[in-house]
Amino acid sequence: MWKSAKYRQMMADVRRLVVKVGTRALTQASGRPDRRRLRRLVGELAELQRSGREVVLVTSGAVGAGMEALGMKERPQQLPDLQMAAAVGQARLMALYDELFSAAGIRVGQVLLTHMDFHNKLRLSNARRTVENLIRHRVIPVINENDVVADEEIRADLALGDNDLLASLVVKMIRADLLILLTTVNGLLAPGPGGRPRRVPYLEAITRQTFALVGDHDRRFSKGGMASKLRAAQSVSAAGCAAVIANGLQPGALTRILRGNDVGTLVVPAGL
């Protein structure tokens, strides 16, 4: 464990971080945003900003919130229904974030992006400038995929994977020091003694053997999973950024990660 503790010393030097929270870590079984979880998340993010760190939030949950409002039981398969749920849910989700962050004395700004924004130099430059300016003025950017207009991505199966890929692209766009992926498990699990699963405390590299450890999950409201989180972590690691996959349902998870505690699975930057 000494090696894990050594790697986690880097958390003391983190100044800019991207926190991505998944749908299942944000919502109730119905898909409705869970105010208690959101309030706790907002409180931790506000405290991180007050400590002098620069914070960007990449959030899922808009489609789930829209599904709940529209009485949908399963994630829509047809593009118009998916976009309708996103349009309804995005407004509800952002209003809730604004309310909770305002109560904590923090201003937020909404940024909606699509896959193509990262492949067009002008659009990428505009997005980077906006996010950097928000950070400079101590406004926390709340970023989500723009499902309402993401026609090309959805049709071509380039959707951003419950925002895991989106979060990794944002990390590289603004040159963040750390990506934290909050989910509903304690990190990557591997078979331990007696075949019982155990948390992997750190990864020095993500390989085929790593991906072989993960399986499928319930996708009624979300479209990510551990595999997409590993791909996101692998991408930012190659760019020299650390990543942590952790349980967003655990109170204080963000604070403990930044203190260097053994929380979640740390993916070490390549070449460290």
matplotlib code that plots the C-alpha trace (Angstrom):
import matplotlib.pyplot as plt

x = [0.0, 3.0, 3.1, -0.5, 0.2, 3.2, 1.1, -1.6, 0.8, 0.3, -3.2, -1.6, -0.5, -3.8, -5.0, -7.6, -9.9, -12.8, -15.4, -17.8, -20.9, -22.9, -26.6, -26.9, -25.0, -27.3, -30.8, -33.4, -34.7, -37.3, -34.7, -35.6, -32.6, -31.9, -31.8, -29.9, -27.1, -26.9, -26.8, -23.9, -22.1, -22.5, -21.3, -18.1, -17.5, -18.1, -15.6, -13.0, -13.4, -13.2, -9.9, -8.4, -8.8, -10.4, -13.4, -15.3, -18.4, -19.4, -22.9, -25.1, -28.8, -30.6, -32.2, -33.1, -34.7, -36.7, -37.8, -39.2, -41.0, -42.5, -43.4, -41.0, -39.9, -37.0, -34.4, -35.8, -34.4, -35.8, -33.8, -36.8, -37.8, -34.3, -33.9, -37.3, -36.3, -33.0, -34.7, -37.2, -34.6, -31.8, -33.8, -34.9, -31.4, -29.7, -32.4, -31.6, -27.9, -28.3, -30.5, -28.1, -24.9, -26.5, -27.3, -23.6, -22.6, -21.3, -22.2, -22.5, -22.7, -24.1, -22.0, -23.6, -21.1, -21.3, -18.6, -18.2, -17.2, -13.9, -13.2, -13.7, -10.9, -13.0, -15.7, -13.1, -11.4, -14.7, -15.5, -12.1, -12.2, -15.7, -14.8, -11.5, -13.3, -15.9, -13.1, -11.2, -14.3, -14.8, -17.9, -18.1, -18.8, -21.6, -21.0, -23.3, -23.6, -26.0, -28.3, -30.9, -28.8, -26.4, -28.1, -24.9, -23.3, -26.3, -26.9, -23.2, -23.0, -20.6, -22.6, -20.3, -20.9, -22.8, -20.4, -17.2, -15.7, -16.9, -15.2, -11.9, -12.1, -12.8, -9.8, -7.5, -9.2, -8.5, -5.4, -6.7, -4.6, -7.1, -10.2, -12.6, -15.2, -18.0, -20.1, -22.0, -19.2, -16.0, -13.7, -12.5, -13.1, -10.9, -11.1, -9.5, -8.7, -11.5, -12.9, -14.4, -14.2, -11.7, -11.1, -8.1, -6.4, -4.3, -3.5, -0.1, -1.6, -4.9, -4.6, -6.8, -6.6, -8.0, -11.0, -11.6, -12.5, -15.6, -19.1, -22.4, -24.9, -28.4, -28.8, -32.4, -31.3, -27.6, -25.4, -22.0, -20.4, -17.0, -15.6, -16.3, -14.7, -11.6, -11.4, -11.8, -9.1, -6.8, -7.2, -6.4, -3.5, -1.9, -2.2, -0.3, -3.4, -4.3, -7.8, -9.7, -12.8, -14.7, -18.1, -20.1, -22.6, -20.0, -20.1, -16.9, -15.4, -14.1, -12.6, -10.9, -9.5, -8.0, -6.4, -4.6, -6.7, -7.0, -10.4, -11.5, -9.1, -6.3, -5.1, -1.6, -0.5, 1.5, 5.3, 5.1]
y = [0.0, 2.3, 2.7, 3.8, 6.3, 7.7, 8.2, 9.9, 12.6, 14.3, 15.3, 18.1, 19.8, 19.6, 23.1, 22.5, 19.5, 18.2, 16.3, 14.1, 12.7, 10.0, 9.7, 6.8, 8.8, 11.7, 10.3, 8.2, 4.9, 6.9, 9.0, 12.1, 14.1, 13.2, 16.6, 15.1, 13.7, 16.9, 19.1, 17.0, 17.1, 20.9, 21.4, 19.5, 21.3, 24.7, 23.8, 22.8, 26.1, 28.0, 26.2, 27.8, 25.1, 25.6, 23.3, 22.2, 20.0, 17.6, 16.3, 13.7, 13.3, 15.5, 12.7, 10.8, 13.9, 14.4, 10.8, 11.1, 14.3, 12.8, 9.5, 7.4, 4.0, 3.2, 5.3, 6.4, 4.6, 7.0, 10.2, 12.7, 11.1, 11.2, 14.8, 15.7, 14.1, 16.0, 19.3, 18.8, 17.4, 19.9, 22.8, 21.0, 19.8, 23.2, 25.0, 22.7, 23.2, 27.0, 26.9, 24.7, 26.4, 29.9, 28.7, 27.9, 31.3, 30.0, 31.1, 28.6, 28.8, 26.2, 25.0, 22.5, 20.7, 18.1, 15.7, 18.0, 21.0, 19.2, 18.6, 22.1, 24.5, 27.6, 26.0, 24.4, 27.7, 29.4, 26.7, 26.9, 30.7, 30.6, 27.9, 29.6, 33.0, 31.4, 29.9, 33.2, 34.9, 32.1, 30.8, 27.0, 25.7, 23.0, 21.1, 18.6, 17.0, 18.9, 15.9, 18.2, 18.9, 15.9, 14.3, 13.4, 11.9, 9.7, 8.5, 7.6, 6.0, 8.8, 9.8, 10.7, 7.7, 9.2, 12.1, 10.0, 10.8, 14.4, 14.8, 13.5, 15.9, 18.8, 17.8, 18.1, 21.3, 23.2, 21.3, 20.1, 18.3, 15.7, 14.0, 12.5, 10.2, 9.7, 6.5, 4.1, 1.7, 2.1, 1.9, -0.8, -4.3, -7.3, -10.9, -11.1, -14.0, -16.6, -15.0, -12.1, -8.8, -6.2, -2.6, -1.9, 1.0, 2.2, 1.4, 2.3, 1.4, 0.4, -2.7, -5.3, -7.3, -4.3, -4.0, -7.8, -7.1, -5.1, -6.2, -4.7, -2.9, -1.6, 1.1, 2.2, 5.8, 6.0, 4.9, 4.7, 2.0, 1.1, 0.4, 4.0, 5.3, 3.3, 4.6, 8.2, 7.6, 6.0, 9.0, 11.7, 9.5, 9.5, 13.3, 13.5, 13.9, 11.7, 10.2, 8.7, 6.5, 6.6, 6.1, 9.4, 8.0, 8.1, 11.3, 13.3, 11.3, 14.4, 15.9, 12.6, 12.2, 15.6, 14.9, 11.9, 9.3, 5.8, 6.3, 4.8, 3.7, 6.1, 6.0, 7.3, 9.7, 8.0, 8.4, 9.1]
z = [0.0, 0.4, -3.4, -3.5, -0.7, -2.6, -5.8, -3.8, -2.5, -5.9, -4.7, -2.7, -5.9, -7.7, -8.5, -11.3, -11.3, -13.4, -11.4, -13.4, -11.7, -13.3, -13.6, -11.1, -8.5, -8.9, -9.2, -7.4, -8.9, -10.8, -12.6, -10.5, -9.3, -5.6, -3.8, -0.8, -2.9, -5.0, -1.9, -0.5, -3.8, -4.1, -0.6, -1.3, -4.6, -2.9, -0.2, -2.8, -4.5, -1.2, -0.5, -3.6, -6.2, -9.6, -10.1, -13.2, -12.9, -15.7, -14.9, -16.2, -15.2, -17.7, -19.7, -16.5, -15.0, -18.2, -18.3, -14.8, -15.7, -18.8, -17.2, -19.2, -17.7, -20.0, -21.7, -25.1, -28.1, -30.7, -31.3, -31.0, -27.6, -26.3, -27.3, -25.8, -22.5, -22.5, -23.2, -20.3, -17.9, -18.6, -17.5, -14.3, -13.5, -14.0, -12.0, -9.1, -9.4, -9.5, -6.4, -4.4, -5.4, -4.7, -1.2, -0.8, -2.1, -5.4, -8.9, -11.7, -15.5, -17.9, -20.8, -23.3, -25.6, -28.3, -29.8, -32.8, -30.6, -29.9, -33.6, -34.9, -34.0, -33.8, -31.7, -29.4, -29.0, -28.1, -25.6, -24.0, -23.7, -22.1, -19.6, -18.7, -18.2, -16.0, -13.9, -13.8, -12.3, -9.7, -11.5, -11.5, -15.1, -15.1, -18.3, -20.0, -23.4, -25.6, -26.3, -27.8, -30.9, -30.8, -33.8, -35.6, -32.5, -31.6, -35.1, -35.7, -32.2, -31.1, -28.0, -25.2, -23.0, -20.0, -20.2, -19.3, -22.7, -22.5, -19.1, -20.5, -23.4, -21.1, -19.0, -22.0, -23.3, -20.1, -19.0, -15.7, -13.1, -12.1, -13.3, -10.7, -12.0, -9.4, -9.8, -7.5, -6.8, -4.8, -7.8, -10.2, -8.6, -9.2, -7.8, -4.4, -2.0, -2.2, -5.4, -3.4, -5.3, -3.9, -4.9, -7.0, -5.2, -8.2, -11.8, -13.3, -16.8, -18.2, -20.4, -22.0, -18.8, -17.0, -19.3, -18.9, -15.3, -16.1, -17.2, -18.1, -15.9, -15.7, -18.4, -17.9, -17.2, -18.0, -20.9, -19.2, -17.1, -15.7, -19.2, -20.3, -17.1, -17.8, -21.3, -20.0, -17.4, -20.0, -22.2, -19.6, -18.2, -21.7, -21.6, -18.2, -16.0, -13.0, -12.7, -9.8, -10.1, -6.8, -5.2, -5.3, -2.8, 0.0, 2.0, 1.8, -1.1, -2.9, 0.2, 1.1, -2.4, -2.4, 1.0, -0.5, 1.3, -0.2, -1.9, -5.2, -7.9, -8.8, -12.4, -12.5, -15.2, -17.9, -17.5, -13.7]

ax = plt.figure().add_subplot(projection="3d")
ax.plot(x, y, z, "-o")
ax.set_aspect("equal")
plt.show()
